[in-house]
Amino acid sequence: MTHAVAAPTLKMGIPISNAKLGMWLFLGTEIMFFTAFIGTYIVMRMGSLGWPTDTHVTHINIFLGGTNTFVLIVSSYFVVVSHDCLLSHQYAKAWKFMLFTLILGFVFLSIKGVEYTGKFQHDILPGHIPENNLQAMDKVVHQFGKLMDRRLAAAFPKQSKREDQKTELDNRIKSLNEKSGRSPAEEQELKSMSNLAKLNSEYVSLKEHVRSNLALKVPLANFDAIRKEEHASYDPVNLDDVNKKVEEILADKELGPLASGLGPAHPILYGNLFASNYFLMTGFHAIHVIIGLFMFILVLMKGGRLCVDDAILVENIGLYWHFVDLVWIFLFPLLYII
């Protein structure tokens, strides 16, 4: 007597949830997204002779970058612990480690904010970096001109044109000089106006010095194409003289406070490409970190309602967070060390 054996039920596909499969597909697109950035950076980095690598020039902080790497690795460990605690029904502990992960994410962004602040303070920004002496000289003169515009506009807000402001400044100084028996307030005003006029005179003198030097030089049609070795010996304007004059103004007890914000400029070959790549990759990575923190907050908002059914959600968030961590592990050596 034979007995019919029930055919086993076949299940097509891989034995993972649809949610996890969707997350892996999404991460695949993210891998292609960041691969394009990293690949482009490598091509530019390897194809640009004289790429800036000196941390004193680029103001890259290896210690802060390394600290952020450690922070992300620890946060990835905490999210794994949180997931395991959910599976073992330790919901309070799972919530606590999720909170630790969130805090470390904010620590990462805070450190990145410190790094970005340094870049802004030193004007290491795309399109702001002079790549040769000519551009560095132009940046100094341009910064000085904008500084004078602000100072004159603050002193004479009713005048909109620099010529009118300068005329008003000269007339005010003349009027105070001709006045006998000046009050202490008028003496202070005369001193301030005289210092402002002296600073403007320094600006005009520096601008004319640069122009006169440029007029004596040969055309610079292909200057931007000059490589680093030639760049070092080809000086269309004596930039050291220009920067030295700026430093003298900043060191002056009377003019220094008025010239706050002005600084010497130094060329960084391929500096704008470097800054563009740096902010593009670290900026998009920071956006992904913020998205991850938002997802952690959504889970933490459940509070005491966390249960084992949330394990799949936490696991998928953890996969995303591991990806964010992995991307940074590639970015750190590429941007900070190599």
Summary of the structure (lengths in Angstrom):
residues: 338
radius of gyration: 30.4
end to end distance: 76.4
largest distance: 132.8
contacts: 935
relative contact order: 0.16
helix: 73%
strand: 0%
